Amino acid sequence: MRHRIVRWSVAAFLVVIGAACPAVGVAMASASQTQPAAQQAQQVLAPLDREFLTVINFANLWEVPMGKLAAERGNSQAVRDTGTVLAQDHTKLDVAVNKLADQFGVRLPDKPSSSTQGWMNEISSKTGEEFDDTFADRLRAAHGTVFGLIAEVRSGTRNPVIRDFASQANEIVMKHMTLLEGTGHVTVEHGMFAEAAARQTTYPENTLTRGDLLLAGLVAVLMAAATIGIVRTFSAHGSAE
């Protein structure tokens, strides 16, 4: 009787271990893949990451000269001060984004887009109060649009280098929007409610791969076979006694 109790206690313990092993196997497989995946994430850019670098570069190409122009031509001190800050910050962003482009092999544009070139022409054609209004409106609208993209990249990118840069860009853009609004020249019709471009991007987060599931199944089968074999061994030994 005592041998039978020991035998079935051991069997029950092995069954529990066997049930737990698939999870252990999956965890081990995932851990073994963590390091290569992390290294790969630092070397590969998703399409949205590349778009992000390109958009930031486009912003720098027109906001640096417009910031300098506002610092010189602004009708109010608030606009002149805001222009100085925008020019300085986007100059720093330009250095950073070009460094990242070189690191990841992204080819950046070397001139403003057609739409931003149109804004540059419009702002440059104004003087006095009209200059302040146009500058603040157009720059606030542009920052509002890129702000949405930055938030999407910051929350969804798998690349830690891009994530850090998006965090820095997020702080700068938020500061610029606040400064532009603080000039008193941003209107409801133009600058305040610019809508960011809508994007629908799926980011598969922590999901088990087919290899993980196959490994879990294999471990389960092996443990079940081992458990049955040990039970039979104990049973045969008990019968002999």
Secondary structure, 3 states (H helix, E strand, C coil): CHHHHHHHHHHHHHHHHHHHHHHHHHHHHHHHHHHHHHHHHCCCCCHHHHHHHHHHHHHHHHHHHHHHHHHHHCCCHHHHHHHHHHHHHHHHHHHHHHHHHHHHCCCCCCCCCHHHHHHHHHHHCCCHHHHHHHHHHHHHHHHHHHHHHHHHHHHHCCCHHHHHHHHHHHHHHHHHHHHHHHCCCCCHHHHHCCCCCCCCCCCCCCCCCHHHHHHHHHHHHHHHHHHHHHHHHHHHHHHHC
